[in-house]
Amino acid sequence: MSEPNATGRTDRASRVINATPEQLYNAFADAVKLMKWLPPGTMTGRAVEYDFREGGRYAIALTYDESAATDAGKTRGRTDVSRGRFLTLEPGRRIVQSVEFESTRPEFSGEMIMTWTFQPTVDGTKVNITAENVPLGISAVDHSAGMHASLENLAQFVS
């Protein structure tokens, strides 16, 4: 689901995962674990910096596989590098982070705010992703597919 705003869009995705909120939150807390499930599709990931605490900074590089165009990445070649800060960390409840892409292309500039929430349900935990101020260069269709793929990966990772 997408909504326009003054500087970009707000995109959302959600999924119920058969795990506790604490298990899902902990899948973020370690960079090695995060890189096992966050990259969507056939992308691979690498944490360049990862200080998982409120105010802590991170940098991750996600790389498209060889089937992608040689200039598919937002940063260079087939790679997207994003940097940001952990704004709010509420164990088992919510993660709020800023995201900025390293790119010389203006359509990928600006600070996006991503919020992950974990709500217990009878079937596990509903994970909600809200991405605010999505850069205009990221299509709503591609962003939705990427967020849903990450949620599927997370479900498989914690099972």
Helices and strands as residue ranges (DSSP letters): E 2-4, E 9-17, H 21-29, H 31-37, E 44-50, E 57-63, E 79-90, E 94-101, G 106-108, E 112-121, E 124-134, H 140-158
